[in-house]
Amino acid sequence: MNDRLYFRQLLSGRDFAADDFIAQQMVNFAYMIGDRETGEIVVVDPAYNVDDLLAVAEADGMTVTGVLGTHYHPDHVGGDMMGHTLVGIADLLERVDVPVHVQAPEVELVTKVTGVGADHLVGHASGDVVSVGSIDIELIHTPGHTPGSQCFLVRDHLVSGDTLFLDGCGRTDLPGGDAEELYYSLTDRLAKVPDSAVLYPGHLYSPPETARSMGETRARNVVYKPSSVEQWLMMFGR
């Protein structure tokens, strides 16, 4: 069954949107997850250049049947950022009519940032499963960076968006950020993810590493050093 899992990690500014200087600076990852046998995939956080991403899928003989959004920030789903309008899910939906899966608290925020109507968005609760062919993807609500941030657990892969990086974690000083919630997301809500799983983050912030086991991340990442929420807030609270 593992042979059926299709999984690709794509770096903005290199693997797609290669001529986009914002993509080069932001070093976002997009992901494609699907079933090799059925040829269906979902795209995680399509931004910067959706035509490039669709071309990658087509070259691999895969068809995009859905989108997973880790959170509402424009570098992940498109919209206005730093005086620039970033391509994202609104542009993708002009090319393929597919559902966009987000956590329920994020529906209004994604709509506001991207202009995509709520009728295109599927609001989920933590623990919901999105199936792509025979491949099941568990959605884990991990608020803190944003109210509706979510991670995706598929087999031994954890796609974490901006909730958790190989080193460090997402900011909590932006609108909707909550340092205490992020502590509980990292320590409690992601506790179900085994040490053997591999962490795939939302940005390339620890080059040249692009992924790392959760066990190694928990041992090395400073965000796991505090032993209580009080210690965490002293170190990371804003």
N, C-alpha and C positions, 0 to 999 in steps of 0.2 A: 504493500500500500504506500510505503514511503516513496516509491518510485513515481507515484502519481502526483506528488506535490511539486508544483511549479513555484519557484520562489526566486525573485530577482531584486537586488538592491541596486538602485541607479542614482548616481551623484549628479546633482544639478551643476551646470557649468562645465561638466566633463562628458558625462554619458548622455545628457540631453541639455538643451538650451546652452550649447557650448559657447555661443557668441554673446551671451547675456551677462553683462558685467555684474548685475545684482545677483544673479544666480551663482556666479563665480565667487562673490564675496560671502553670500549667505550659506553656501555649501549644504543645502538641504538634500536629504535623501527622499526619493520616492520609491515605492515598493510595488511589485506585482506578485500577487498570490493567486494560485489557481490549481486546476486539475488538468494535468497533461493529457489525460485520456479524452475528456470531453472538450478540451480546448477553451474552457471558460476561465476568466481571471477577473479579479477586482484590483483596482489601482488605489494605493494608499497615498494620499496627499499629492494629487497631481497639480503642479504649479509651474509657472515660467514658460513652458512650451508643451502644450498637450498634443500637438501634432507629432512631435518627436516621440512622445511616449506611446502614442497609438501606432507609430511606425515600428517601434521596438516590438510591440505586441504582435503586429501583423507579420513581421519578419520571423517571429518564433511560431507562427501559425496559431496564435491565440486571439480570442475575441473578448473585448472588455464588456462585462455584464453588470458591473457595479463599481462604486467608489466607496472607500472607507476614509473618513476624515478624522485625524487624531484630535484636532481642535481648530478653532475658528480664525487663527491668525493668518494674515494674507500670504505669508511666505509658504503656507501649507495648502491653502484652498483658494488663493487669489483674492484680489481686491486692492484697495489703495494703501500704500505704505511708503512713508518717507517721500511723499510727493510723486510717487510713481504708481501706475496701475499695473498690477501683476496679473498675468494670465492664470486661470484656475478652473474650478469646477464649472463655472458658468460657460466658459468656452468649450469645455469638454462636452457639456450637455447639448451644445449646438451641433455636435458631430455624432454623438451616440446618446440615445434616450435610455438612461439607466438610473436606478435608484442610488441615492447618496446616503450612506449610513453614518449617523452621528449619535452621540448621547443626547437624550431628550433635553437637558439643560442648555445644549448648544444650538438647538434648532433656530431660535430667534437670533442668536448672535451670528450664525453662518448666513442666515438670510440678510441681515443688516450689512454684513461685510461684503458679501458676494453678489447680492441682488437676486440670488436663486430663490424661487418661490418655495414655500413650505411644502407644496404638493410634490416637489421632487425629493424632499428630505424624509428619511425614515428615522424617527427618534427612538432610541433604544434605552434599555436599562442595563445595568451591569449584570453580566452573566448571560446575556443574550448571545445567540450563535447565528452567524451568517454562514450559509453553506454555499460553496462554489463547486459544483459537481459533487464529488464525494469528500471534498475537503471542508472540514468544519473549522471556523475561525471564532474563537471566543472573544467577546468584547468585554474589557475590564474597565469600569469607570474609575479614573484616577484623578479626581479634582485636585487643584492646588496651583498649577501653572495657569489654568483657566477653569471655570466652573464645570465644563463638560469634557475636559481632557479624557482621552481613553487610550488604552493600549490593546494590542491584538495578540492573542496567543494561538498559534497554530503549530501543532505537533511540538517540536523542540525549538521553536522560534518565537521570540517576543519582540514585536515591533512597538517601540515605546514613545514615538513622537518626541515631544519636549518634556515629558514627565521625568525621564531618566536618561542621562547620557553615560557613556563609558566612564567619564570623569565629571562629576557634578550633576546638576539637575536643572530643570527649567526655572526661570525667574518667577518670583512671586510679587514683584512690585509693579506689575502692569495691571490695568483694569481687570477685575475679577480674580486676581491672584490671591492666594491664601496659604501662608507658610505652614500653618498648623495642619490644614487639610493635606498639603503635600507630604508632610511627615507621615501621616497615617496612610496615604496612598503608597508610599515607598515601603513602609514597614509592615502594614497590615493587608492592604488590598492586593499588593503584589506578592504576599507571602506564599500564595498558592503556586507561584512559579518556581519550579525546582532549580537547584543550583546548576544542574546539567543543561538547562535551556540556554540558548544563545541570545544575547541582547543585541537588537538592531535599532539604533537610535535615529532621531529625526535630523541630526546634523553631523557632519564630519568635524567634530571638535577635538579629536584625539588622534590626528594623523600620525603614522599611516594606518593605525588600527581602524577598522570599519565595523567590527563586531567583537564581542567578548562574552564568555560564559557568565551567567548570573552569579555563580559561585565566586569567580574571580572579581567580578564587579563589586559584590558585597564585601569582599576582603580588602579591595584596594580603593574603592571610591570613598572619599571623605564624607559624603552625605550619610554613610552608614556608621560613622564613628559615634555620634551621640547615642546614648543609651536611654534617653527619655525625651519626651516632647519639650520639656523645659530646657534641656541642654540644646536640643535642636533649635529652638527659638532664639536662644542666646547666640548661636553660631550663624543661623541663616534667616531668622525672622527679620521682617522689615516693618 
